Amino acid sequence: MSLKFEENNTFALVTRGLTYYKLKRYEEALGDFSKLLDLNPDDAMTLGYRGQTYLGLKQYEVSLNDSINSLQIDPKNIIALLVQGESCFRLVRYDESLKSLTELLNIEQKNVDALKTRGKAYYMLENYKYSSKT
């Protein structure tokens, strides 16, 4: 006996999409997150997840766009702020990266991923004083 997957079950799509993401099966995760956004285009969390998935696929501009759209809906979305900071860093837009990551750290001070990327951004800007204090 096998389980039947309900294509419009949002809980199942989120769960499966996140599982695919953790397994680095980004194309499959992208399919689930895009399906979720077809069902609810204003879901800030799903936009953040999809942006994170595009980041894994090294599609930094698309990733950045999803994070911007997510933040328009929920300006304090931690995932979207991290995706925006990481995407900007990868696009060599270090000042923008710092802005997003600092905003995230104002919400969640001990976010290790944000701290690491912010330190690297300061380093790339040759601001060594702050690169070692993040």
N, CA, C and O of each residue as an XYZ file, in Angstrom:
536
protein
N       0.835     -1.172      0.000
C       0.000      0.000      0.000
C       0.887      1.245      0.000
O       1.848      1.317      0.766
N       0.578      2.213     -0.842
C       1.356      3.443     -0.893
C       0.483      4.627     -0.485
O      -0.745      4.588     -0.565
N       1.167      5.673     -0.045
C       0.460      6.887      0.345
C       0.092      7.694     -0.889
O       0.861      7.772     -1.846
N      -1.078      8.287     -0.857
C      -1.505      9.152     -1.949
C      -1.148     10.593     -1.591
O      -1.486     11.073     -0.510
N      -0.465     11.276     -2.502
C      -0.081     12.660     -2.270
C      -1.158     13.574     -2.850
O      -1.528     13.451     -4.017
N      -1.644     14.473     -2.039
C      -2.642     15.443     -2.479
C      -1.922     16.703     -2.946
O      -1.327     17.416     -2.138
N      -1.975     16.974     -4.226
C      -1.214     18.069     -4.832
C      -1.551     19.453     -4.284
O      -0.711     20.349     -4.360
N      -2.737     19.659     -3.739
C      -3.108     20.972     -3.221
C      -3.063     21.035     -1.697
O      -3.565     21.991     -1.106
N      -2.479     20.044     -1.064
C      -2.344     20.025      0.383
C      -1.123     20.869      0.750
O       0.016     20.435      0.575
N      -1.374     22.082      1.262
C      -0.273     23.018      1.506
C       0.716     22.493      2.551
O       1.925     22.670      2.402
N       0.215     21.857      3.593
C       1.113     21.310      4.613
C       2.050     20.264      4.003
O       3.250     20.251      4.278
N       1.487     19.399      3.179
C       2.295     18.355      2.539
C       3.325     18.961      1.586
O       4.465     18.502      1.531
N       2.929     19.987      0.837
C       3.854     20.629     -0.095
C       5.004     21.316      0.631
O       6.157     21.218      0.210
N       4.691     22.014      1.727
C       5.750     22.665      2.502
C       6.706     21.627      3.074
O       7.925     21.756      2.967
N       6.139     20.613      3.672
C       6.966     19.572      4.291
C       7.860     18.880      3.267
O       9.051     18.678      3.499
N       7.264     18.521      2.132
C       8.051     17.849      1.098
C       9.093     18.802      0.498
O      10.233     18.407      0.258
N       8.697     20.055      0.258
C       9.640     21.034     -0.286
C      10.836     21.248      0.626
O      11.976     21.293      0.163
N      10.577     21.381      1.923
C      11.677     21.556      2.878
C      12.555     20.311      2.954
O      13.773     20.408      3.106
N      11.930     19.146      2.848
C      12.701     17.904      2.850
C      13.591     17.826      1.615
O      14.772     17.495      1.719
N      13.032     18.126      0.457
C      13.841     18.153     -0.765
C      14.997     19.155     -0.620
O      16.124     18.871     -1.024
N      14.709     20.316     -0.046
C      15.748     21.331      0.121
C      16.879     20.787      1.001
O      18.053     20.912      0.651
N      16.529     20.189      2.131
C      17.546     19.648      3.040
C      18.381     18.556      2.376
O      19.558     18.380      2.692
N      17.751     17.821      1.445
C      18.461     16.778      0.705
C      19.230     17.330     -0.499
O      19.849     16.572     -1.246
N      19.189     18.650     -0.680
C      19.815     19.347     -1.808
C      19.232     18.916     -3.149
O      19.912     18.930     -4.174
N      17.971     18.538     -3.118
C      17.240     18.223     -4.352
C      16.449     19.485     -4.706
O      15.222     19.535     -4.618
N      17.219     20.503     -5.112
C      16.681     21.857     -5.265
C      15.605     21.981     -6.335
O      14.635     22.716     -6.152
N      15.761     21.281     -7.435
C      14.752     21.377     -8.504
C      13.387     20.877     -8.010
O      12.349     21.468     -8.310
N      13.411     19.793     -7.259
C      12.154     19.252     -6.733
C      11.567     20.170     -5.662
O      10.352     20.360     -5.602
N      12.421     20.733     -4.824
C      11.962     21.691     -3.815
C      11.343     22.907     -4.497
O      10.301     23.411     -4.078
N      11.998     23.361     -5.546
C      11.505     24.519     -6.298
C      10.108     24.257     -6.850
O       9.252     25.141     -6.823
N       9.877     23.057     -7.345
C       8.561     22.697     -7.863
C       7.488     22.796     -6.788
O       6.405     23.325     -7.037
N       7.784     22.290     -5.592
C       6.805     22.349     -4.501
C       6.562     23.781     -4.043
O       5.415     24.175     -3.826
N       7.616     24.558     -3.895
C       7.435     25.939     -3.443
C       6.705     26.781     -4.495
O       5.892     27.640     -4.153
N       6.994     26.535     -5.757
C       6.283     27.261     -6.820
C       4.806     26.876     -6.845
O       3.944     27.728     -7.062
N       4.517     25.603     -6.624
C       3.121     25.153     -6.555
C       2.406     25.839     -5.387
O       1.265     26.277     -5.532
N       3.061     25.933     -4.250
C       2.493     26.630     -3.094
C       2.193     28.088     -3.426
O       1.163     28.626     -3.020
N       3.100     28.724     -4.168
C       2.891     30.125     -4.526
C       1.789     30.285     -5.571
O       1.159     31.341     -5.644
N       1.550     29.259     -6.374
C       0.386     29.277     -7.269
C      -0.898     29.294     -6.442
O      -1.868     29.964     -6.795
N      -0.888     28.545     -5.336
C      -2.057     28.469     -4.470
C      -2.233     29.723     -3.620
O      -3.356     30.145     -3.345
N      -1.112     30.316     -3.206
C      -1.150     31.511     -2.366
C       0.062     32.390     -2.683
O       1.108     32.254     -2.048
N      -0.073     33.298     -3.671
C       1.075     34.094     -4.122
C       1.632     35.072     -3.079
O       2.755     35.554     -3.231
N       0.874     35.368     -2.036
C       1.316     36.326     -1.028
C       1.852     35.669      0.241
O       1.840     36.283      1.308
N       2.313     34.451      0.135
C       2.855     33.741      1.286
C       4.335     34.101      1.436
O       5.189     33.583      0.715
N       4.620     34.991      2.379
C       5.983     35.492      2.572
C       6.968     34.374      2.913
O       8.102     34.376      2.437
N       6.537     33.430      3.730
C       7.434     32.354      4.135
C       7.819     31.484      2.932
O       8.984     31.126      2.765
N       6.832     31.152      2.100
C       7.127     30.327      0.925
C       8.021     31.071     -0.057
O       8.902     30.466     -0.667
N       7.809     32.377     -0.220
C       8.716     33.165     -1.066
C      10.138     33.101     -0.515
O      11.099     33.008     -1.279
N      10.270     33.150      0.801
C      11.593     33.027      1.417
C      12.213     31.668      1.161
O      13.396     31.565      0.837
N      11.404     30.618      1.307
C      11.905     29.263      1.038
C      12.318     29.099     -0.423
O      13.358     28.515     -0.727
N      11.488     29.625     -1.318
C      11.832     29.492     -2.734
C      13.095     30.299     -3.049
O      13.947     29.851     -3.817
N      13.211     31.488     -2.454
C      14.432     32.276     -2.634
C      15.658     31.532     -2.135
O      16.716     31.567     -2.763
N      15.511     30.861     -1.007
C      16.597     30.060     -0.450
C      16.968     28.915     -1.402
O      18.138     28.560     -1.545
N      15.957     28.355     -2.038
C      16.194     27.272     -2.996
C      16.924     27.791     -4.227
O      17.854     27.149     -4.716
N      16.508     28.945     -4.728
C      17.227     29.547     -5.854
C      18.675     29.854     -5.473
O      19.579     29.732     -6.300
N      18.886     30.250     -4.231
C      20.246     30.487     -3.751
C      21.065     29.197     -3.859
O      22.219     29.225     -4.288
N      20.464     28.068     -3.467
C      21.131     26.776     -3.593
C      21.444     26.414     -5.032
O      22.414     25.708     -5.309
N      20.616     26.904     -5.948
C      20.826     26.665     -7.383
C      21.766     27.693     -8.017
O      22.026     27.659     -9.220
N      22.270     28.608     -7.182
C      23.182     29.669     -7.635
C      22.517     30.633     -8.616
O      23.184     31.218     -9.469
N      21.215     30.791     -8.492
C      20.464     31.756     -9.295
C      20.209     32.974     -8.404
O      19.107     33.173     -7.894
N      21.247     33.774     -8.234
C      21.257     34.814     -7.217
C      20.284     35.959     -7.485
O      19.672     36.466     -6.545
N      20.127     36.371     -8.714
C      19.181     37.455     -9.020
C      17.746     37.027     -8.725
O      16.972     37.785     -8.139
N      17.399     35.812     -9.134
C      16.044     35.300     -8.884
C      15.834     35.134     -7.382
O      14.767     35.451     -6.856
N      16.843     34.643     -6.711
C      16.797     34.483     -5.260
C      16.562     35.835     -4.586
O      15.738     35.955     -3.679
N      17.285     36.829     -5.035
C      17.144     38.175     -4.491
C      15.733     38.715     -4.718
O      15.145     39.321     -3.822
N      15.193     38.494     -5.913
C      13.838     38.969     -6.212
C      12.804     38.325     -5.290
O      11.906     39.007     -4.797
N      12.923     37.022     -5.054
C      11.983     36.364     -4.146
C      12.107     36.923     -2.728
O      11.101     37.112     -2.045
N      13.321     37.182     -2.293
C      13.497     37.715     -0.936
C      12.914     39.125     -0.828
O      12.307     39.466      0.187
N      13.091     39.933     -1.851
C      12.518     41.288     -1.851
C      10.996     41.214     -1.798
O      10.359     41.946     -1.041
N      10.419     40.327     -2.605
C       8.954     40.174     -2.600
C       8.458     39.686     -1.247
O       7.420     40.141     -0.767
N       9.176     38.781     -0.637
C       8.801     38.277      0.679
C       8.846     39.394      1.720
O       7.950     39.511      2.556
N       9.892     40.206      1.661
C      10.053     41.278      2.647
C       9.036     42.398      2.460
O       8.742     43.127      3.408
N       8.497     42.544      1.259
C       7.413     43.510      1.067
C       6.165     43.072      1.823
O       5.382     43.910      2.270
N       5.978     41.773      1.966
C       4.827     41.224      2.678
C       5.102     41.164      4.180
O       4.252     41.531      4.991
N       6.294     40.700      4.538
C       6.685     40.553      5.947
C       8.115     41.070      6.123
O       9.073     40.321      5.932
N       8.260     42.343      6.485
C       9.592     42.963      6.566
C      10.539     42.336      7.591
O      11.735     42.624      7.569
N      10.039     41.497      8.477
C      10.901     40.879      9.494
C      11.092     39.384      9.267
O      11.440     38.649     10.191
N      10.865     38.941      8.046
C      11.021     37.528      7.719
C      12.512     37.176      7.754
O      13.288     37.612      6.904
N      12.888     36.388      8.745
C      14.296     36.033      8.964
C      14.894     35.321      7.756
O      16.008     35.635      7.337
N      14.164     34.375      7.201
C      14.678     33.626      6.050
C      14.911     34.567      4.873
O      15.952     34.501      4.219
N      13.945     35.444      4.601
C      14.076     36.365      3.470
C      15.233     37.342      3.685
O      15.954     37.657      2.739
N      15.417     37.824      4.909
C      16.546     38.729      5.183
C      17.878     38.012      4.966
O      18.814     38.589      4.414
N      17.960     36.760      5.400
C      19.188     35.998      5.198
C      19.422     35.743      3.708
O      20.541     35.896      3.218
N      18.374     35.356      2.995
C      18.493     35.103      1.549
C      18.915     36.379      0.828
O      19.763     36.345     -0.064
N      18.324     37.496      1.216
C      18.691     38.771      0.589
C      20.158     39.096      0.866
O      20.890     39.494     -0.040
N      20.583     38.926      2.109
C      21.978     39.197      2.447
C      22.947     38.275      1.723
O      23.979     38.721      1.221
N      22.616     36.996      1.671
C      23.474     36.020      0.974
C      23.502     36.283     -0.533
O      24.560     36.225     -1.159
N      22.336     36.572     -1.107
C      22.264     36.834     -2.548
C      23.082     38.066     -2.910
O      23.845     38.047     -3.876
N      22.924     39.130     -2.141
C      23.696     40.348     -2.403
C      25.186     40.088     -2.265
O      25.982     40.600     -3.052
N      25.567     39.298     -1.271
C      26.977     38.960     -1.107
C      27.497     38.244     -2.351
O      28.558     38.593     -2.869
N      26.761     37.253     -2.829
C      27.176     36.488     -4.014
C      27.216     37.357     -5.267
O      27.985     37.094     -6.192
N      26.379     38.397     -5.288
C      26.345     39.317     -6.428
C      27.341     40.466     -6.266
O      27.320     41.425     -7.037
N      28.208     40.366     -5.264
C      29.244     41.350     -4.955
C      28.616     42.726     -4.665
O      29.138     43.763     -5.074
N      27.515     42.702     -3.968
C      26.836     43.927     -3.530
C      26.930     43.944     -2.008
O      25.938     43.785     -1.296
N      28.157     44.143     -1.539
C      28.467     43.959     -0.133
C      27.734     44.937      0.789
O      27.294     44.550      1.872
N      27.600     46.191      0.373
C      26.895     47.156      1.222
C      25.439     46.752      1.425
O      24.910     46.856      2.531
N      24.798     46.292      0.360
C      23.408     45.836      0.473
C      23.328     44.580      1.342
O      22.393     44.410      2.125
N      24.309     43.717      1.192
C      24.366     42.505      2.002
C      24.450     42.869      3.486
O      23.730     42.312      4.315
N      25.330     43.802      3.805
C      25.485     44.238      5.192
C      24.192     44.804      5.758
O      23.843     44.540      6.909
N      23.486     45.577      4.954
C      22.230     46.183      5.413
C      21.220     45.093      5.798
O      20.628     45.146      6.876
N      21.030     44.120      4.926
C      20.071     43.041      5.201
C      20.491     42.205      6.404
O      19.675     41.891      7.271
N      21.760     41.851      6.447
C      22.236     40.991      7.525
C      22.215     41.694      8.876
O      21.931     41.073      9.900
N      22.517     42.989      8.879
C      22.449     43.755     10.124
C      21.008     43.870     10.595
O      20.733     43.782     11.792
N      20.091     44.066      9.658
C      18.667     44.112     10.013
C      18.222     42.772     10.619
O      17.493     42.741     11.611
N      18.666     41.684     10.015
C      18.352     40.353     10.550
C      18.920     40.206     11.960
O      18.237     39.713     12.858
N      20.164     40.630     12.156
C      20.811     40.480     13.458
C      20.198     41.388     14.524
O      20.340     41.124     15.718
N      19.531     42.436     14.108
C      18.786     43.248     15.070
C      17.572     42.496     15.598
O      17.084     42.780     16.692
N      17.089     41.541     14.818
C      15.946     40.716     15.225
C      16.415     39.466     15.953
O      15.858     39.083     16.982
N      17.441     38.839     15.407
C      17.959     37.568     15.937
C      19.479     37.680     16.059
O      20.214     37.354     15.127
N      19.935     38.144     17.217
C      21.339     38.514     17.412
C      22.344     37.382     17.209
O      23.493     37.644     16.855
N      21.948     36.162     17.420
C      22.912     35.056     17.366
C      22.737     34.175     16.131
O      23.053     32.986     16.166
N      22.240     34.749     15.053
C      22.067     33.979     13.823
C      23.459     33.744     13.215
O      24.070     34.662     12.667
N      23.938     32.527     13.319
C      25.308     32.199     12.923
C      25.546     32.446     11.438
O      26.592     32.973     11.059
N      24.589     32.071     10.594
C      24.763     32.271      9.150
C      24.893     33.753      8.815
O      25.726     34.136      7.993
N      24.073     34.582      9.450
C      24.141     36.026      9.212
C      25.460     36.596      9.714
O      26.073     37.433      9.051
N      25.893     36.145     10.881
C      27.162     36.622     11.433
C      28.340     36.274     10.522
O      29.214     37.107     10.282
N      28.358     35.041     10.017
C      29.457     34.614      9.141
C      29.479     35.424      7.849
O      30.530     35.918      7.443
N      28.332     35.561      7.210
C      28.309     36.282      5.933
C      28.584     37.765      6.141
O      29.249     38.392      5.316
N      28.084     38.329      7.226
C      28.364     39.740      7.495
C      29.858     39.953      7.712
O      30.421     40.938      7.234
N      30.503     39.034      8.431
C      31.953     39.132      8.618
C      32.697     39.080      7.297
O      33.647     39.833      7.082
N      32.262     38.185      6.404
C      32.905     38.084      5.080
C      32.671     39.353      4.262
O      33.560     39.793      3.533
N      31.486     39.940      4.380
C      31.186     41.175      3.629
C      32.067     42.320      4.124
O      32.620     43.071      3.320
N      32.197     42.454      5.445
C      33.095     43.480      5.981
C      34.518     43.247      5.492
O      35.215     44.197      5.136
N      34.949     42.006      5.473
C      36.294     41.675      5.006
C      36.477     42.086      3.543
O      37.491     42.681      3.179
N      35.482     41.760      2.707
C      35.583     42.099      1.286
C      35.615     43.611      1.068
O      36.185     44.091      0.088
N      35.004     44.349      1.979
C      35.033     45.818      1.908
C      36.281     46.389      2.590
O      36.428     47.602      2.733
N      37.171     45.488      3.005
C      38.414     45.833      3.689
C      38.167     46.585      4.992
O      38.976     47.410      5.414
N      37.056     46.290      5.607
C      36.732     46.857      6.914
C      37.083     45.789      7.949
O      36.207     45.154      8.537
N      38.374     45.611      8.153
C      38.875     44.503      8.952
C      38.491     44.614     10.423
O      38.331     43.603     11.107
N      38.347     45.831     10.900
C      37.961     46.035     12.301
C      36.646     45.337     12.605
O      36.507     44.691     13.644
N      35.671     45.466     11.694
C      34.368     44.861     11.921
C      34.283     43.419     11.435
O      33.439     42.654     11.901
N      35.148     43.050     10.508
C      35.085     41.677      9.982
C      35.412     40.652     11.064
O      34.939     39.517     11.002
N      36.196     41.030     12.029
C      36.564     40.090     13.080
C      35.671     40.204     14.318
O      35.781     39.384     15.230
N      34.788     41.211     14.365
C      33.929     41.406     15.533
C      32.508     40.902     15.324
O      31.656     41.093     16.191
N      32.238     40.264     14.194
C      30.892     39.781     13.960
C      30.728     38.479     14.634
O      29.654     37.880     14.567
